[in-house]
Amino acid sequence: MKLYRILVFSFFISLSGYAQDTKTQNDNTQMGYVLTEADSIFGDTIVLPELVIERHKMSDEDRKQFLLLQKRVYATYPYARIAAERLTSLNRGMAKFTNNKDKKRYFKIVEDYLSNEFEARLKKLSKKQGQILVKLIDRQTGTTTYELIKNLKSGWKAFWSNTTASMFNIDLKLKYQPYEVNEDYLIETILVRGFESGRLRKQEAANPIDFDKLEESWSNKVK
């Protein structure tokens, strides 16, 4: 379970790209994106809402499993949301540089920030939470974790990360497919309820999802 921290953290580190041996301690130069203590998930209140079954009756066991999934989604969604924000900021910041030295310095600042901000919290993720995080990263960025690492690091790094993850039943190529996968549909249901209640900070999916059509699709499948 603890070994998954390597895989999840490798994604966030991948956002810092090709940073290697630059020395930029105490460098507070504004480089396209100002990193401050306010940029955190510390303010995300993880409070589970009441479960209201509107259309389908759940057994006690189904209800238990749904609430467990809900807890996992609430624990991992903030990371996926911020990953999307950081990727956008990183691309915006990088667009301002033409000098490789400046790019490396910028990446180093981002890398140090991500390490200090997320490492301790990511270590606490369970294997199942890690699987959900991989799906949510695809939902928020429109790209699998594998592809992000491949694009920002190298194909070999992506292959190695995925091979390691597979040892723990974690597929970094996993996509978010709410129209095809029941668990993903339930995750989307949990997210929509969280957005509506204000318990989750809303961020649109990279590929917009019409929840009414999604519900209708699954209702037809049940019939």
Helices and strands as residue ranges (DSSP letters): H 4-14, H 60-94, H 100-122, H 127-141, H 145-152, H 155-166, H 182-197, H 211-222
